[in-house]
Amino acid sequence: MSPNVKFLPAVLLALSLLSLLAPAAHAATQQQTELKQIKAELKLALAAAKAGTAQALADFQDDLDSLVASIADGSAVLNEVPLDLSQMALIAVRDVVAASRNAVNGVTPTIVGIATVPLHRTTLPGGFGDYDKFRAVLDASQAKAYKKMLAGLKKVVKAVPKASSGVYAVNVVLTPFPPVSALTADNTFGDTFLAPPATVSVLVGGGSTAGNDGIAIIGGLGRDTADVFVNQIGASTVTCLLDIWFRVESGLVTGRNLDCFARDAGLEVLIGFQSIGVPSVP
């Protein structure tokens, strides 16, 4: 037997192994390329979300500065301040939430579209990789936005009683932004958006001797209707306009707590404020 014939089976076995390894190596290389593309898309989406959040906060701060200045110089109509303040806050909340939600909803199908080999676990929720880091940064950005909004609202709360010689007081409650996963869980492509995140409540106390001239303005985000309950008044269904709903009630007793919450069509409480004080005259 020729020596070449003797080694032929070994050569064939080696070639067979190489033929098996080649597709796996190609898949690994392809996945690495796709992972780089996915990281680049996440980076772009994050930059867009940060820019949208920054713009929402800048617009909100400009509006607040203008409001505080008009209160200080006496040009503001004080009984219009609560509704103006509520609308400013709700618009900012909507735009901050939209910046994060749009980033996640926009980049997710892009990631799926890039991948021609099975998605690496680090690009999936719960993989503790790039995708989860991306959402964590968005959550941190929203948390910073929340603190900045609170700081701005605090200035208005202090400015109103000073400008009104102590006969008018405002309390403002803003709930923290929910995590990005909650904002996008059921609303990626649908039209329903039941949960009203980051709801704002502005409560006002006036100076009448009767003590029943308190005002409550409760608002949040949604895309349909919300059933809003106020304990001194009762329930009322409100319709969302440009993703915002709010309810205005006057004639509340000042110096007392107010419970209010929003419910869905099945009367399940989605978000609520308990024991918020309707301020009395300072």
C-alpha positions as CSV (number, residue, x, y, z in Angstrom):
1,M,0.0,0.0,0.0
2,S,1.3,3.4,-0.9
3,P,2.1,5.8,2.0
4,N,-0.2,8.4,0.5
5,V,-3.1,5.9,0.5
6,K,-2.4,5.2,4.1
7,F,-2.8,8.8,5.2
8,L,-5.8,9.6,3.0
9,P,-8.4,8.8,5.6
10,A,-6.7,11.2,8.1
11,V,-6.7,13.9,5.4
12,L,-10.4,13.3,4.6
13,L,-11.3,13.5,8.3
14,A,-9.5,16.8,8.7
15,L,-11.2,18.2,5.7
16,S,-14.6,17.0,7.1
17,L,-13.9,18.8,10.4
18,L,-12.9,22.0,8.6
19,S,-16.1,21.9,6.6
20,L,-18.1,21.6,9.8
21,L,-16.2,24.4,11.6
22,A,-16.4,26.8,8.7
23,P,-20.1,27.6,9.0
24,A,-19.8,28.0,12.7
25,A,-16.9,30.4,12.3
26,H,-18.8,32.4,9.7
27,A,-21.8,32.6,12.0
28,A,-19.6,33.8,14.9
29,T,-18.0,36.4,12.7
30,Q,-21.4,37.5,11.4
31,Q,-22.8,37.8,14.9
32,Q,-19.8,39.9,16.0
33,T,-20.5,42.3,13.1
34,E,-24.2,42.5,13.9
35,L,-23.4,43.1,17.6
36,K,-21.3,46.1,16.6
37,Q,-24.2,47.4,14.5
38,I,-26.6,46.9,17.3
39,K,-24.3,48.8,19.7
40,A,-24.1,51.6,17.3
41,E,-27.9,51.7,17.0
42,L,-28.4,51.7,20.7
43,K,-25.9,54.6,21.0
44,L,-27.8,56.6,18.4
45,A,-31.2,55.9,20.1
46,L,-29.7,56.9,23.5
47,A,-28.4,60.2,22.1
48,A,-31.8,61.0,20.6
49,A,-33.5,60.2,23.9
50,K,-31.2,62.4,25.9
51,A,-31.6,65.2,23.4
52,G,-35.4,65.0,23.6
53,T,-35.3,64.9,27.4
54,A,-33.0,67.9,27.5
55,Q,-35.3,69.9,25.2
56,A,-38.4,69.0,27.3
57,L,-36.6,70.2,30.5
58,A,-35.3,73.4,28.8
59,D,-38.8,74.3,27.6
60,F,-40.3,73.5,31.0
61,Q,-37.7,75.6,32.8
62,D,-38.2,78.6,30.4
63,D,-42.0,78.4,31.1
64,L,-41.4,78.2,34.8
65,D,-39.0,81.1,34.8
66,S,-41.5,83.2,32.9
67,L,-44.3,82.2,35.3
68,V,-42.2,83.0,38.5
69,A,-41.2,86.3,37.0
70,S,-44.8,87.3,36.3
71,I,-45.8,86.2,39.8
72,A,-43.0,88.3,41.3
73,D,-43.8,91.5,39.3
74,G,-47.6,91.2,39.9
75,S,-48.5,90.7,36.3
76,A,-49.7,87.1,36.8
77,V,-53.4,86.4,37.4
78,L,-53.0,84.2,40.5
79,N,-56.2,82.2,40.0
80,E,-54.9,81.2,36.5
81,V,-51.5,80.0,37.9
82,P,-52.6,76.5,39.0
83,L,-53.9,75.4,35.6
84,D,-50.9,77.0,33.8
85,L,-48.6,75.2,36.1
86,S,-50.4,71.9,35.6
87,Q,-50.3,72.2,31.9
88,M,-46.6,73.1,31.9
89,A,-45.7,70.1,34.0
90,L,-47.9,67.7,32.1
91,I,-46.4,68.8,28.7
92,A,-42.9,68.3,30.2
93,V,-43.8,64.9,31.6
94,R,-45.3,63.8,28.2
95,D,-42.2,64.9,26.3
96,V,-39.7,63.3,28.7
97,V,-41.7,60.0,28.7
98,A,-42.0,60.1,24.9
99,A,-38.3,60.6,24.5
100,S,-37.6,57.3,26.3
101,R,-40.5,55.4,24.9
102,N,-39.8,56.4,21.4
103,A,-36.1,55.4,21.8
104,V,-37.0,51.9,23.0
105,N,-39.8,51.3,20.5
106,G,-37.7,52.6,17.7
107,V,-34.5,50.7,18.3
108,T,-36.1,47.3,19.2
109,P,-37.4,46.4,15.8
110,T,-34.1,47.8,14.3
111,I,-32.1,45.3,16.4
112,V,-34.3,42.4,15.3
113,G,-34.0,43.5,11.7
114,I,-30.2,43.6,11.9
115,A,-29.8,40.1,13.3
116,T,-29.5,37.3,10.7
117,V,-28.1,34.9,13.2
118,P,-29.7,34.3,16.6
119,L,-29.7,37.4,18.8
120,H,-27.0,37.3,21.4
121,R,-28.4,37.3,25.0
122,T,-26.7,40.6,25.8
123,T,-28.9,42.3,23.2
124,L,-32.1,41.0,24.8
125,P,-34.0,42.2,27.9
126,G,-32.7,40.3,30.9
127,G,-29.3,39.5,29.3
128,F,-27.5,42.1,31.5
129,G,-25.8,43.4,28.4
130,D,-26.0,46.3,26.0
131,Y,-29.8,46.4,25.8
132,D,-30.3,46.4,29.6
133,K,-27.6,49.0,30.0
134,F,-29.3,51.2,27.4
135,R,-32.6,51.0,29.3
136,A,-30.9,51.6,32.6
137,V,-29.3,54.8,31.3
138,L,-32.8,55.9,30.1
139,D,-34.2,55.3,33.6
140,A,-31.4,57.3,35.1
141,S,-32.0,60.1,32.7
142,Q,-35.7,60.2,33.6
143,A,-34.8,60.2,37.4
144,K,-32.6,63.3,36.8
145,A,-35.4,64.9,34.9
146,Y,-37.8,64.3,37.7
147,K,-35.5,65.9,40.3
148,K,-35.1,69.0,38.0
149,M,-38.8,69.3,37.6
150,L,-39.3,69.1,41.3
151,A,-36.8,71.9,41.9
152,G,-38.6,74.1,39.4
153,L,-42.0,73.4,40.9
154,K,-40.7,74.2,44.4
155,K,-39.9,77.8,43.2
156,V,-43.5,78.4,42.1
157,V,-44.9,76.9,45.4
158,K,-42.8,79.5,47.3
159,A,-43.5,82.4,45.0
160,V,-47.3,82.3,45.0
161,P,-48.0,83.0,48.7
162,K,-45.4,85.7,48.8
163,A,-47.0,87.5,45.8
164,S,-50.5,87.1,47.2
165,S,-49.7,88.5,50.7
166,G,-50.4,85.2,52.4
167,V,-54.0,84.7,51.1
168,Y,-53.2,82.1,48.4
169,A,-51.1,78.9,48.7
170,V,-50.2,76.1,46.3
171,N,-49.1,72.5,46.9
172,V,-47.7,70.5,44.0
173,V,-47.2,66.7,43.9
174,L,-45.4,65.0,40.9
175,T,-45.1,61.2,41.0
176,P,-41.7,59.7,39.8
177,F,-41.4,58.6,36.3
178,P,-42.0,54.8,35.9
179,P,-39.2,52.6,34.5
180,V,-38.9,52.5,30.8
181,S,-39.9,48.8,30.8
182,A,-43.3,49.8,32.2
183,L,-43.8,52.5,29.6
184,T,-43.1,50.2,26.7
185,A,-44.3,46.8,27.9
186,D,-47.8,46.9,26.4
187,N,-47.8,49.9,24.3
188,T,-45.2,49.3,21.6
189,F,-47.5,49.2,18.6
190,G,-51.0,49.4,20.1
191,D,-53.2,52.4,20.5
192,T,-54.1,51.8,24.2
193,F,-52.0,53.5,26.9
194,L,-54.0,53.0,30.1
195,A,-51.4,53.7,32.8
196,P,-51.1,57.5,33.5
197,P,-47.5,57.8,34.4
198,A,-45.9,60.6,36.3
199,T,-49.2,62.2,37.3
200,V,-49.2,65.7,38.6
201,S,-51.5,67.2,41.2
202,V,-51.8,70.9,41.9
203,L,-53.9,71.9,45.0
204,V,-54.7,75.5,45.8
205,G,-56.0,77.1,48.9
206,G,-57.5,80.6,48.9
207,G,-58.5,83.1,51.5
208,S,-62.2,83.0,52.0
209,T,-63.6,82.7,55.5
210,A,-65.8,79.9,54.3
211,G,-62.7,77.8,53.6
212,N,-64.4,76.0,50.7
213,D,-62.5,77.7,47.8
214,G,-59.8,75.2,47.4
215,I,-59.0,73.9,43.9
216,A,-57.5,70.6,42.8
217,I,-56.1,69.9,39.3
218,I,-55.1,66.3,38.7
219,G,-53.6,65.2,35.4
220,G,-51.6,62.5,33.8
221,L,-50.9,60.7,30.5
222,G,-53.1,58.5,28.5
223,R,-54.4,57.9,25.0
224,D,-58.1,57.3,25.6
225,T,-60.1,58.2,28.7
226,A,-59.5,58.0,32.4
227,D,-61.9,57.7,35.3
228,V,-60.7,60.1,37.9
229,F,-62.0,60.0,41.5
230,V,-61.8,62.9,44.0
231,N,-63.0,62.0,47.5
232,Q,-64.7,65.4,48.2
233,I,-66.5,65.4,44.8
234,G,-66.7,61.9,43.3
235,A,-65.7,60.2,40.0
236,S,-65.6,61.8,36.6
237,T,-64.5,60.5,33.2
238,V,-62.0,62.7,31.4
239,T,-60.8,62.4,27.8
240,C,-57.1,62.5,26.8
241,L,-56.0,65.3,24.5
242,L,-52.5,65.0,22.9
243,D,-51.8,62.2,25.4
244,I,-52.8,64.3,28.4
245,W,-55.8,64.2,30.7
246,F,-56.6,66.4,33.6
247,R,-59.5,67.2,35.9
248,V,-60.2,70.5,37.6
249,E,-62.4,70.8,40.7
250,S,-63.1,73.8,42.8
251,G,-65.1,74.4,46.0
252,L,-62.9,72.0,48.0
253,V,-62.5,72.4,51.7
254,T,-59.1,73.9,52.6
255,G,-56.9,72.6,55.4
256,R,-58.1,69.0,54.8
257,N,-56.6,66.1,53.0
258,L,-57.7,65.0,49.6
259,D,-57.6,61.5,48.2
260,C,-57.7,61.2,44.4
261,F,-56.9,58.4,41.9
262,A,-57.3,57.4,38.3
263,R,-59.0,54.2,37.3
264,D,-59.3,52.3,34.0
265,A,-62.5,51.1,32.4
266,G,-62.6,48.1,34.8
267,L,-62.4,50.5,37.8
268,E,-58.9,49.2,38.7
269,V,-56.8,51.9,40.3
270,L,-53.9,52.8,38.0
271,I,-52.3,55.5,40.0
272,G,-53.4,57.5,43.0
273,F,-52.6,60.3,45.5
274,Q,-53.6,59.7,49.1
275,S,-53.8,62.3,51.8
276,I,-52.6,65.3,49.8
277,G,-53.2,68.5,51.7
278,V,-55.4,71.2,50.3
279,P,-53.5,74.1,51.7
280,S,-55.2,76.6,54.0
281,V,-54.2,80.3,54.1
282,P,-50.6,80.6,55.4
